């Protein structure tokens, strides 16, 4: 069986005294895509921020390929192999495209030649190659999202977290972003995909976790979502149940 690339085990997270995550447990299989769904405020981004070390769990553990990372800082977690495409893209607007990529470039210890380099990222996103000397703040929203994905890839992650990659993008650009996610999946990269649109996620994910008020209410394979006709939408409030599983 594939190893767990990322595992949450009974994770509790607080903002001050506000209890944000309640005993959250789920796992991401090696080479699989896990779709993390839920309403606004359900705890999706909190899971992402905790994984990358911006928050620390008060209880429970997070493990990357069996190694606990839940007490490490963000830089150490990044070096271990967690890459993040943050919500809102958050590119360095006063740096050029090339500078955004070079500053994030990393070769993980113990590896052969890195898969993702400046050239391979620019090959993946030819539009960025045309704009390597442009300031990131002058790019379109779609180009900034390409840059945010490329910046995460050039760190050569073992697990890639993607927080709302379709947010604010035109449908044609969204289709291109999800084509990239499908390609990364086919190459065996383990991915956690946070999205508001369940149809997009269910079409591409191997596994689905739904959060509600900081707790896991559904944890199933996508196949079982279909076979059991599970009503994902009741916890989302964005589409009908028929749309969510059709």
Long-range contacts (C-beta under 8 A, 24 or more apart in sequence): 2-29, 2-30, 2-31, 2-32, 3-29, 3-30, 3-65, 3-66, 4-28, 4-29, 4-30, 4-63, 4-65, 4-66, 5-29, 5-30, 5-31, 5-32, 5-64, 5-65, 5-158, 5-159, 5-190, 6-51, 6-62, 6-63, 6-64, 6-159, 6-190, 6-192, 7-62, 7-63, 8-47, 8-60, 8-61, 8-62, 9-60, 9-61, 9-62, 9-63, 10-59, 10-60, 10-61, 11-47, 11-50, 11-57, 11-59, 11-60, 11-61, 11-62, 11-70, 12-57, 12-58, 12-59, 12-60, 13-43, 13-46, 13-50, 13-55, 13-56, 13-57, 13-58, 14-58, 15-55, 19-214, 20-46, 20-214, 21-46, 21-47, 21-50, 21-57, 21-214, 21-215, 22-213, 22-214, 22-215, 23-59, 23-60, 23-215, 24-60, 24-211, 24-214, 24-215, 24-216, 25-60, 25-216, 25-219, 26-209, 26-216, 26-219, 28-159, 28-190, 28-191, 28-192, 28-207, 29-190, 29-206, 29-207, 30-65, 30-188, 30-190, 31-185, 31-188, 31-189, 31-190, 32-185, 32-190, 32-191, 32-206, 32-207, 33-181, 33-185, 33-190, 33-191, 33-192, 33-193, 33-204, 33-205, 33-206, 33-207, 34-191, 34-192, 34-193, 34-205, 34-206, 34-207, 34-208, 34-209, 35-193, 35-195, 35-198, 35-201, 35-202, 35-204, 35-205, 35-207, 35-208, 35-209, 35-222, 36-192, 36-193, 36-194, 36-195, 36-209, 36-211, 37-194, 37-195, 37-198, 37-201, 37-208, 37-209, 37-210, 37-211, 37-232, 37-235, 37-236, 38-210, 38-211, 38-212, 38-235, 38-236, 39-212, 39-235, 39-236, 39-237, 39-238, 40-196, 41-213, 42-211, 42-212, 42-213, 42-214, 42-235, 43-211, 43-213, 43-214, 43-215, 44-163, 44-194, 44-211, 45-87, 45-163, 45-194, 46-214, 47-192, 47-194, 47-211, 48-84, 48-86, 48-87, 48-161, 48-163, 48-192, 48-194, 51-77, 51-82, 51-161, 51-192, 52-77, 52-78, 52-82, 52-84, 52-161, 53-77, 64-158, 64-159, 65-158, 78-106, 78-155, 79-106, 79-108, 79-109, 80-158, 81-108, 81-156, 81-157, 81-158, 81-159, 82-157, 82-158, 82-159, 82-161, 83-152, 83-153, 83-155, 83-156, 83-157, 83-159, 83-160, 83-161, 84-152, 84-160, 84-161, 84-163, 85-145, 85-148, 85-149, 85-151, 85-152, 85-160, 85-161, 85-162, 85-163, 85-165, 86-148, 86-163, 87-163, 87-164, 87-167, 87-194, 88-164, 88-167, 89-141, 89-144, 89-145, 89-147, 89-148, 90-148, 91-136, 91-137, 91-139, 91-144, 91-147, 91-148, 91-151, 92-136, 93-135, 93-136, 93-137, 94-135, 94-136, 94-137, 95-135, 95-136, 96-132, 96-133, 96-134, 96-135, 96-136, 97-128, 97-131, 97-132, 97-133, 97-134, 97-136, 97-139, 97-147, 98-132, 98-133, 100-136, 100-147, 100-151, 101-128, 101-147, 101-150, 101-151, 101-154, 104-151, 104-152, 104-154, 104-155, 105-154, 105-155, 106-154, 106-155, 106-156, 107-156, 108-156, 108-158, 111-156, 114-156, 115-156, 116-153, 116-154, 116-155, 116-156, 117-154, 118-154, 121-150, 121-153, 121-154, 122-150, 124-150, 124-153, 124-180, 125-149, 125-150, 141-168, 141-169, 141-173, 142-169, 142-170, 142-173, 142-176, 142-177, 145-169, 145-173, 145-177, 146-177, 149-177, 149-180, 153-184, 157-189, 158-190, 159-189, 159-190, 159-191, 159-192, 160-184, 160-189, 160-190, 160-191, 160-192, 161-191, 161-192, 161-194, 162-191, 162-192, 162-193, 162-194, 163-194, 164-194, 164-195, 164-196, 165-193, 165-195, 166-195, 166-196, 166-197, 166-200, 167-196, 174-200, 178-203, 178-204, 196-238, 197-238, 197-239, 198-232, 198-233, 198-236, 198-238, 198-239, 198-243, 198-244, 199-239, 199-243, 199-244, 202-232, 202-244, 202-245, 208-232, 210-235, 210-236, 211-235
